[in-house]
Amino acid sequence: MAILTKVIYLILLSFSLQLLTYTTVTTAQVTTFTAAASVRPVHLLHSRSDLESFVCQTSKTSPFNTHAIFGTNDMVQSQGHHWCTQDNRYGSQCVQLVDYGTASIVMCGELRTKVRCKELGEAIMELSRNCARSFDGKVRLAGRAIFSWGYIAVGQWRVPDQPKKYNGVLKVKT
């Protein structure tokens, strides 16, 4: 399969070079070649400014707010300037970012979406400010921060088709 991909990539590269040889500057501006997207993976880079809304789902069975905050802080300290990437193409299309105490934080959305982990941490803190509720003296949190590309969610679930974590925080690809 890898050899076929390389052959297709070389054919597309050759075609692109021929196309550039026979085009002028004005025609090259309107020429698009979408077949290359199927050969090389596209990474969709986003920022926290894509944040659209919150969906609060907090109940008395939700994770403890402090677990979500401590887990988020660990993620930001260890991975803050790296890209958190949704690279799970199976089923849930979610990747687990944090598994801390009772809290699980996942990033769900388009395949290969990348957002700075620090920015996702800021969005989780904002979700906490908007959605945390006290039940019997214990502050709990569950909900989603909705973005144009998908969402991050705090809850108690586990993503079944998930890579291994490093010290409770998913080791993020850089």
N, C-alpha and C positions, 0 to 999 in steps of 0.2 A: 504494500500500500504506500509506503514511504517513497519507493522508486517512482510509482505512478504520479505521486504528488510533485516530485522533483521534475519529472518530464513535463507535466502540465505547466509548472512554474516557468521552466525554460522556454517552452513554446510561447507562453504569454509574454515573457520578457523579450523574446525575439520579435514578436508581433508588435509590442509597444515601441521598440527601437525603430522598426520599419515605419510605424505610424508617425513617429516624431520626425523621421527623415522626409516624409511627404506632406507635412502640414506646415502652415504658416502660423505666426503668433496669434492671429485673429481666429483661425479655425481651431487651434489647440485649446483656446479658452472655453469653447463650448463642447469639446470632445470629452466624453466620459467613458470609462471602461470598467463596468461593474463586475466582470467575471473574475477579476483579481481578488475580490473579497472572499470568494470561495476557496482560494488557494492558500492565502495567508490569513491567520485569525485577526479579526478586528477587535481592538480594545476600545471600549466606550468610556472615556474619561469624564467624570462629573465632579461637581463641587456641591457643598452643602447648600448653596444658594438655590439649588433645585428643589429644596424642601417646600412642599405644598401644604401639608396639613398633618394633624395628629388624629389618631383613632384611639381613644382611651377604652381599655377593657379590664380595668382593675376591679378585683373582687377580693373577698376574704381568703380565697385560695391562691391568689397571685403570689409571685415571688416577693421576697423582701426587697424593698427599695435599696437598702444598703448593699445587698449582694449585687444588684445591677450596677450600682455606682462603683463599688470596689472592683468588680470585674472590668468595667469600662475603664477605670483608672489604670488597671494593670495593662489592658490592651493599648491604651494611649502611651503609657510609659515605655512599653516594649516595642510597639509597632507604629507609633504616632505619625512619623513622616513617611512611612511606607504606604503603598497602595493596598487597601482591602479590596479583594477581587472576588466577584461572584463567578466561580469557575465550575460550578456544579451543573452539568448538563442533564442530569437525571431527575426524574420525578418531581421533587419539590422545587427545584431550581433555587435552592437556598443553601447558603454556606454558614456554618456556625462560627461566629466570631468569638463568643465568650461563653464559657460554662463555669460559673462561679456560684457555689452554694446552691441556693434554690433557683437562681436566675440563669436563663439561657438567652443569648442575644444572637439573632440571625440576620443575615442580609439576603434578601430575595429579590429577584428581578431578572433582567436580561443577562444572558450569558456573556461573560467577559467584561461586565461593567466594573469600572475601577473608581474608587473614591478614597481620598486620603483617610487613613484610619482615625487621625486626629479629628477630622471633620465629622466623621460618624460618631465619635465620642461626644462631640459638642451637641450633636442632634439628640443623642441618648439623654444627655443631661437636660436638654430642653424638654424632652418627652417626660422626664422625671418631674420637672417643675410644673408641667401641665396636667399630668395624669396620676401622680402618686396620691394615694388615699390612705387614711388611717382606719384600721379595723381592730377593735379591742386593744388599742394602744400600740399596735404594730403597723408601721407604714409599709404599704405594699405597692407594687407597680406591675402593670401589664398594658401593652398597647403597641401601636405602630406609628412610626414617623414615615409619612408617605412622600415619596419623591417622584419626579417625572420618569425615572428609570425603574422604579420598584419601591421597596420599603425595607426598613430595619424594624425588627420587632423584639420586644422583651416579653418572655413568657417562661413556662416550665417545660416545654417540649424539647425533644432531642431530634436532630436531623439524622435519619437512619443511614443515608448514603454519604457519609461525611469522612474526610481525611482525619488522621490523628492530630491531637492537640499537643502543644508544648507548654507545660506548666499551667494548664487550665485555659490558656489563650491559644487560639489557632495560630500556627506559624504562617505568616502571610508571605506570599511570593513577592519579591521585589523586582 
